[in-house]
């Protein structure tokens, strides 16, 4: 009898709770963000920089960074601008890297690709950094938390005796 009452009570709770109207709040905004910033954000309190860093060799050729549209997909292409942040950049534009300053998130898509060209500067040793920051456009701003990514470009040391 106790099992039947317990089962009946459970069934009544389940039946009546499913009839309660749910008013879920949904976010209606729009931002763009670096996927690498979302998945590689440094742990607070560590010696890491405040933004994620991707390390590549100067022989890589290109680095493709995914940019996410956090919003409903658009019916037309969205051009998103970005900049090189001087305070986090030691690389020389045109020598160590080349970027265009904008990327396109295609219509009916949630992603775009920011391409950084990395020319092979040879075996000169050391490493240089490029800090990129999304700016967005008039309708879609950059996410404050995930708008920066740094690329560290490593260069092999020259052969001994060179």
N, C-alpha and C positions, 0 to 999 in steps of 0.2 A: 504494500500500500504506500509506504514511504517513497519507493522508487517511482511509482506512478504519479504521486503528488509532485515530486521533484521534477520529473519530466514534463508534467503539465505546467508547472510554474515557469520552467525554462522556455517552453513553447510560447507561453503568454507574454513573457518579457521580450522575446525575440519578435513576436508578431506586432506588439504595440510599439516597440522602439523603431521598427522599420517604417512606421507611419509618421514619424516626427519630421517635420519639414526642415531641411538643411539649407541654410543660407551661407554658402561659402563665399568668402571675399576673394576675388581674383585681381591680380595686378594688371593694370592696363598700360603701364609704361613701356619704354623701349630703350635699350642700351646696347652698345657693342663692347666686346671684351676679347682678350687674347685667351685662347684655349690653354696655352701653356701657363698663363698666369693663374688660371682656375685650378689646374692640376698640379702645379709646382710651387704654389705660394709658400715662401719660407715660414718656418715655425717661429712664432713670436719669441723674442728673448735669445735667439741664437746669433752667431756671428755672421750669418748670411746677410746679403744686402736686402733692402726692403722690397725688392722685386725679384722675380724668378730669373735665373741665369741659365742660358743654354750654351754649352761649349762645343765649338766646331773647329776643325782644322782649316787652315787657309787653302787647302786643296779641295774643299767640298763643292765649290762651284756655286750652288744656290742653297738658301735656307728658306723653306716655305713655312709660314706661321699661319695657323688657322685662326680666323677672327669670327667669333660667334655673334649672331644677331639674337639677342634675348628679347623676343617680342613675336607678335604674329608675323608671318612671312608677308613680304610686300609684293604687290602686283607688278612693280617695275624695279629695274636695277637701282641699287643705292650705292652712291660713291661715298666712301668713308675716307677721311683724311687722317694722317698721322704725321708725327714729327720726330726728328732725332733730338734727344735731350742733351745739350752740351755738357751739363754737370755730371752726367754718367757715361760720357763717351770720350775715349782716348784714341779711337781709330780715326783715320783721315778719310773723309768722303771722297770718292773718286779714286782713291789709292787702295784702301783696305776694304771698302764696301761701296755699293751703289744701291740706292732706293729711289722710288718715284715720288713718294709723298702721299699717294692715294691708292686705294684698292676698291674693287667692286664686289658687292654682295649681289649675286644675280637675282632676278625676279623669281619668286616662288622657292626661295632657298633660305636656309638659316645660317649659311656659312660663306665666308669669302677667304681668299688667300692673299697674304702679304708676302711678297717675294723680296728677299735680300740677296743680291749678287755679291759673291765673295771671290774676287780675283786672286789667283795664286801669286803672292808677293815673294815667293821663294823662301829659302832657308836663311832668315835674318834673325831668328830667335825671338823669344818673348811672346807676349800676348797683348791684344788690344780689345777694347770693349765698345759696343754700340748699344746705347739705351734708346729704345723706341717707345713712343707713347701715342696711343690712339686719341684722336680729337673728336671723331664722329662727323656729323653734319648738322644742318639746321633742325632736323626733326629727330635725330637719334644721337644723343650724347654718348660719351665714353663712360663706362662703369668706373666709379671712383676707386674701387678695390682691385680691379683686374685690367687696368689700362696700360700697364708698363711691362716690358720684357727686355732683358739685356742679353745680347749675344756676345760671348767671349770668343775671339778668333785667335787660335794658337798658331804660332809659326815655328817650325823646327829650327833648331840651332844649326848654324853653318858647319860644314865639316871642319875638323881640327886642322889647323895650319892655313886656313883660308884668310 
